[in-house]
Amino acid sequence: MNDRGKPLYMIGVVAEMLNVHPQTLRFYEKKGLVRPSRTVGRTRMYSAEDVDELARLLRLTRDLGVNLAGIEIVLKMRRRMLEMQKQIEDLLAYLREDGGEVGDTARRAPREALVRAASGQLKPVDLF
């Protein structure tokens, strides 16, 4: 089993993997661009997802010249897009379950809408 969210790496290892100084990673955490987990002793532990996010962040700064404010916006939009994609997938799964019922339509109770809302799964989106 591959759990990408499981903390694996300490800050020195991640800094070496990404060819940056550990202080850079601390700065990115201070700015809220990455959120590594912490051990009981407060040691930063980075997961594979964290390392991917940092690599994406470094690609934006090094290759594309995006400043930290721009990176914050890009990463926030990416996270929200992933959340929305998950909500869409959940909604489609819900519709497939409900829409997959086979039987006489005359025996079913009339519905007030074409699709039942999955209100517990959908959340309003705040863009900025």
Secondary structure, 3 states (H helix, E strand, C coil): CCCCCCEEEEHHHHHHHHCCCHHHHHHHHHCCCCCCEECCCCCEEEEHHHHHHHHHHHHHHHCCCCCHHHHHHHHHHHHHHHHHHHHHHHHHHHHHHHHCCCCCCCCCCCCCCCCCCCCCCCCCCCCC
